[in-house]
Amino acid sequence: MQSRQSLYKKKKQKKWPYIVSGSVVGVIIGAVILWVGLNGWDIDKSIAALGIQTETKAPNTDAPEKPSKDTVVEETKPVKEETPVVEQPEIDMSGAKGYEGNEVLPEEPTYVQEVLIASKKYPLPSTYAPGESKEAREAFENMAAEARLSDFELVAFSTYRSFDYQRQLYEKYVNNDGQEAADRYSARPGYSEHQTGLSFDIGEKLFEQHFARESFGETEAGKWIAANAHKYGFIMRFPKDKEKITGYIYEPWHFRYVGVDLATKIFEAETTLEEYLNI
């Protein structure tokens, strides 16, 4: 068992290194303070006096100077590329003027070469109400049956329209688009071919998005009808680029029954009813 005296000696021996190291540190700190004081308390100067080079960072001349609160900074607007001006084709409104001089409805319908005419120049009496033509309906059903063999399910979504119903439609279109525009695609009451009961608006079942749309002419069903309707007595009444003649814009869904013989002649001549009958 160690004596108290030996334990005391060991503890004293352990404290000795700390005392020495503490003294050394104190001497170093005192020397540093003295040296800095001798150099006017300038740390950089004191370090330089020892021969040690310090790196001084040069100011970044590339960095933009931060504006003060009073500095006005002008905003640079992006340069807008000039869009070339494309001249728009003038809309032909001659077809909408076909009513001029024909504003009074007649007492009797007009026939030219035994063909019933309903147009902007040849209106119908307001009392003319034959209903849907049975002959035209039968011809349509025969055509639809033939179309089914080619997987086209044709439907006639609008046929006969009375004078009063046509007036309601026309007034709605005028309210929506104005009279000048409405006259290009809708007949005034008394001037509509639908009142004859011989005109059928045709589309394809399950493709209602093309009903009464020019896009119908680009569908396979629309192309089939355009190529085959004359075999069943129908003509496309308002072909493309014929507005000056027919008075209406292109309607690839609107077909008029005129009989197989006349329909075939008009189709082969690639003309319109007006041009063929010279009216």
Secondary structure, 3 states (H helix, E strand, C coil): CCCHHHHHHHHHHHHHHHHHHHHHHHHHHHHHHHHHHHCCCCHHHHHHHCCCCCCCCCCCCCCCCCCCCCCCCCCCCCCCCCCCCCCCCCCCCHHHHCCCCCCCCCCCCEEECCEEECCCCCCCCCCCCCCCCHHHHHHHHHHHHHHHCCCCCEEEEECCCCHHHHHHHHHHHHHHHCHHHHCCCCCCCCCCHHHHCCEEEEEECCCHHHCCCHHHHHCHHHHHHHHHHHHHCEEEEECCCCHHHHCCCCEEEEEEECCHHHHHHHHHHCCCHHHHHCC
